[in-house]
Amino acid sequence: MYYAKRNRLIGLAYLAPAIVFVSLFTAYPFLQMVWVSFNNWSLIEPPRPVGLDNFTRAFTDRQFWTSLGYTLKYTLLITPILMLAGYLLALLTARNTPINRLTRTLVFMPVVIGLGASSLLWYWLYSPRFGLVNRFLEDLGVIRQPVVWLGTDTDLSTWAIILSVVWKVLGFGMILFVAAIQAVPAEVSEAAMVDGATAWQRAWRVIVPLTMPTILLVTLVSMIGSLLAFDQFFLMTAGQPRNLTATAVFYVYLNSFPYLKLGYGAALSLILAVLILFFTVAQVVVTRRVRM
Amino acid sequence: MSAYGYAELRSQRRVTGALGVIWSRRTTFVAGVVCTALCAFAITPVALTVLSSFKSQGEEATSPPAYLPRGLDLESYQRLWNFQLGLPTYIFNSLGTAFLAITLALAVTIPAGYALARFPVPRKEAWFVFLLLGLIIPYQALLTPIFLMFAQLNLTNTLLGLAIIHTHIQLPFSLYVMRNSFEAVPRELDEAAVVDGANSWQVLTRVFLPSVRPAIITVALFSFITSWNEFLGALVMMNRGSSFTLPLVLWSNRATTTIGGTDWGVLQAGVTISIVPCVLFYLLLQRYYVSGLTSGAIK
């Protein structure tokens, strides 16, 4: 009775706002992006169809490849650090004791802070003359002269940003790993202990394999996040030196907005979306297998 | 989730033998030291920023800088209050956008969660996948076409336009949380209401809304945090100073004064103001935050 035929229409009516929202603000812009990418458009002049020009141009655009390569390098550097540190932290704090709860609460706190705010916070800490990082290192005697952390040396800038992002997002992986580790049945670990396994053997041979789906999931979520990085680079180095620390999203932004090359920006967006799609599909497949 | 976790077992080593006791105590000590160090690492950058926001202008200009302020000076907050169009405008913009984003998210996901959990909607699975489209296409890639559309609809530089983008970012997560929560409500509850003659709207408002309250809080909380903090969408959509949100103002303080040097006091005070509501909500609603994160990311 409750599931009578007219309920189909009522159900569709309740679903309608969501369908309209996604159609207007996700599906339609996506289709428009595909269309715009085959045109040259600067807002001042009307769009002019150019076929595949924007895509062929992307393949010969050295700055695009530099940005893409840099984004990949950043992702490959930060992901292992986040996974390893997050997992070790989770192993350390998985048990619900007061000090572990406190550590979890505090380490997770930077996750709720905005990336914009945290980037500017670190931008100050890294400031050569007015930042506390240089002051601290000078007090320790590690450095004699103030170090210019951001915007002059590519590697130094990258590692400085990585440290700030690790500080900000470490708690995200940790919380998910803790949930996964706590879900490992006690009997399994007990059995391993009875068999004489040491703590490290239990962690490596029992806990890690049983939480592998979560490890994969967090790795993918974190990689997608890094591949789409923008705020921290825009705010901390502004792409300097010589746009060598401009990420892929940064370069898309530069083309679409300050330069108003909308067609080219759309083509770059599309290429980026396709690259990300690979990781997203993997994420969805993994997510479907995880049950907590 | 097992309450009897892995680490509980580790503590049992204490009873396994004399060597176990020594090893375990040392481990406990080392673990305590590591935890303390981690807490310090997590809290120090924020604490130093908040404390430095109370430095006087003279102290701000000192190089090398002092770790702590000499007194409790509110000069930085005064300069932030009067920065460009004044802090109240920007706080109004940020709060207004967040409020609209929360409203939109709930208005869209509550009925959708209800429909997905209880109604025999034709091709339901296909619709659900369609609604999660935002998960597949990163919003960063969609900003150019959304900007073009909003320019035509006069939605650029409006709080509503930005709120739509923020809703879009959070939609897949909100939808997941809401659907799961509606599905978890026992069917006897709403079926009994139907037998009593309630129509679908009455079932939604009287039976479901009280039952899915935790999901509503979770969706509202995540919508707020996303909207309050979001930077790139605001940077693209809001190019008029009067419609800047808080993150944009902080950026413009860094960007406009690079020649004369960034006003570090305004930066520290601004960062403090942006952090406070997030940390406050997190500490008050930690339960919703963590459960939302685990269920949203895992299920």
Interface residues (C-beta under 8 A of the other chain):
Chain A: M1 Y2 Y3 N7 R8 I10 G11 L12 Y14 L15 A16 P17 A18 I19 F21 V22 F25 T26 A27 Y28 P29 F30 Q32 M33 V36 L43 L89 L91 L92 T93 A94 R95 N96 I99 N100 L102 T103 T105 L106 V107 F108 M109 P110 V112 I113 G114 L115 G116 A117 L120 L121 W122 Y123 W124 L125 S127 R129 F130 G131 L132 N134 R135 E138 P146 W167 G171 F172 I175 L176 A179 I181 Q182 A183 V184 P185 A186 S189 E190 M193 A199 R202 A203 I207 T214 L217 V218 V221 I224 L228 F230 D231 F234 L235 V249 V252 Y253 S256 F257 L262 G265 A266 S269 L270 L272 A273 I276 L277 T280 V281 V284 T287 V290 R291 M292
Chain B: M1 S2 A3 Y4 G5 Y6 A7 E8 L9 R10 S11 Q12 R13 T27 A31 G32 V34 C35 L38 C39 F41 A42 I43 P45 V46 L48 T49 S52 E60 S63 P64 P65 Y67 L104 A107 V108 T109 P111 A112 Y114 A115 L116 R118 F119 P120 V121 P122 W127 F130 L131 L133 G134 L135 I136 I137 P138 Q140 A141 L142 L143 T144 P145 I146 F147 L148 M149 A151 I164 I165 T167 H168 L171 L175 D190 E191 V194 S200 L204 I225 W228 N229 E230 F231 L232 L235 V236 P247 L250 W251 R254 T262 W264 L267 Q268 G270 V271 S274 I275 C278 V279 F281 Y282 L283 Q286 Y289 V290 L293 T294 A297 I298 K299
